[in-house]
Amino acid sequence: MDALTRHVRAFGSMITELQGDRLPQWIEAVRADDLPSLHAFANGLERDLAAVTAGLTLPWSSGVVEGHVNRIKMLKRQMFGRAGFALLRKRVLLASWT
């Protein structure tokens, strides 16, 4: 549990301090310990290492855009089978004013 805590805290500090350049060393440190679930997480990060490193390093975020996409998808799910595109468009536009 101590190793898991140490790795999670190190990853958290990478996120908050925008230190994506430390990611390869973090992945190697994770692989040195016997933590299969964290190994799976590290493997997932490594699949697109360049994008993850950029996301942990650069100050820009697409969080606002993702929030809008999530809101529109929620409206679409609520209206599934009830009305056509015209009503969906009105709801999306009206919801953006509030």
Secondary structure, DSSP 8 states (H G I E B T S, - for coil): -HHHHHHHHHHHHHHHTT-GGGHHHHHHHHHHS--HHHHHHHHHHHHTHHHHHHHHH-S---HHHHHHHHHHHHHHHHTTTT--HHHHHHHHHHHHH-
